[in-house]
């Protein structure tokens, strides 16, 4: 992963964006030697968002199982039929 200082971003934003689109690798932006932000390609960002939604759904499902908030397949089908009919 490439690292750039914030001054480079300010002075060469167009060049950095061009590199970002070509290489598809995030760029770490630092301020005063410390990480400040990541510059990521739009497609990469959207993929990350989709993965997060999936992981959040899985976590909710695991919590439901742990909390014993589950129903049988037949009961689930019966409940869903109300919306699908």
C-alpha positions as CSV (number, residue, x, y, z in Angstrom):
1,X,0.0,0.0,0.0
2,X,1.2,3.4,-0.9
3,X,1.6,6.1,1.7
4,X,1.5,9.9,1.0
5,X,1.6,13.0,3.2
6,X,-1.4,15.3,3.2
7,X,0.6,18.0,1.4
8,X,1.1,15.6,-1.6
9,X,-2.7,15.1,-1.7
10,X,-3.3,18.8,-1.7
11,X,-0.7,19.5,-4.4
12,X,-1.2,16.5,-6.6
13,X,-4.7,15.2,-6.1
14,X,-5.4,14.6,-9.8
15,X,-2.2,12.6,-10.1
16,X,-3.0,10.5,-7.0
17,X,-6.5,9.9,-8.2
18,X,-5.2,8.7,-11.6
19,X,-2.8,6.3,-9.8
20,X,-5.6,5.1,-7.6
21,X,-7.9,4.3,-10.5
22,X,-5.1,2.5,-12.3
23,X,-3.6,0.5,-9.4
24,X,-6.8,-0.1,-7.4
25,X,-4.7,0.1,-4.2
26,X,-5.7,2.3,-1.3
27,X,-3.4,5.2,-0.4
28,X,-2.8,6.0,3.2
29,X,-2.7,9.7,3.9
30,X,-0.6,10.9,6.8
31,X,-0.6,14.1,8.8
32,X,2.4,15.0,11.0
33,X,3.7,11.4,10.5
34,X,0.5,9.8,11.7
35,X,-2.2,8.0,9.7
36,X,-5.1,10.3,8.9
37,X,-7.2,8.8,6.2
38,X,-7.4,6.2,3.4
39,X,-8.0,7.2,-0.2
40,X,-9.8,4.3,-1.9
41,X,-11.3,3.6,-5.3
42,X,-15.1,3.9,-5.4
43,X,-15.6,0.2,-6.5
44,X,-13.4,-1.0,-3.7
45,X,-15.3,1.2,-1.1
46,X,-18.6,-0.2,-2.3
47,X,-17.3,-3.8,-2.1
48,X,-16.2,-3.1,1.5
49,X,-19.7,-1.7,2.3
50,X,-21.4,-4.8,0.9
51,X,-19.1,-7.1,2.9
52,X,-19.9,-5.2,6.1
53,X,-23.6,-5.5,5.5
54,X,-23.2,-9.3,5.0
55,X,-21.1,-9.6,8.2
56,X,-23.5,-7.5,10.2
57,X,-26.4,-9.8,9.0
58,X,-24.4,-12.9,10.0
59,X,-23.6,-11.4,13.4
60,X,-27.4,-10.6,14.0
61,X,-28.1,-14.2,13.0
62,X,-25.5,-15.6,15.4
63,X,-26.9,-13.4,18.2
64,X,-30.4,-14.7,17.5
65,X,-29.2,-18.3,17.8
66,X,-27.4,-17.5,21.1
67,X,-30.5,-15.7,22.4
68,X,-32.6,-18.7,21.4
69,X,-34.7,-16.5,19.0
70,X,-35.0,-19.1,16.3
71,X,-37.9,-21.0,14.7
72,X,-38.2,-24.2,12.7
73,X,-38.1,-24.2,9.0
74,X,-41.8,-25.0,8.9
75,X,-42.7,-22.2,11.2
76,X,-40.5,-19.8,9.2
77,X,-42.2,-20.9,5.9
78,X,-45.6,-20.4,7.5
79,X,-44.7,-16.9,8.7
80,X,-43.2,-15.9,5.3
81,X,-46.2,-17.2,3.4
82,X,-48.2,-14.3,4.9
83,X,-46.1,-11.9,2.9
84,X,-45.5,-14.0,-0.2
85,X,-49.2,-15.0,-0.9
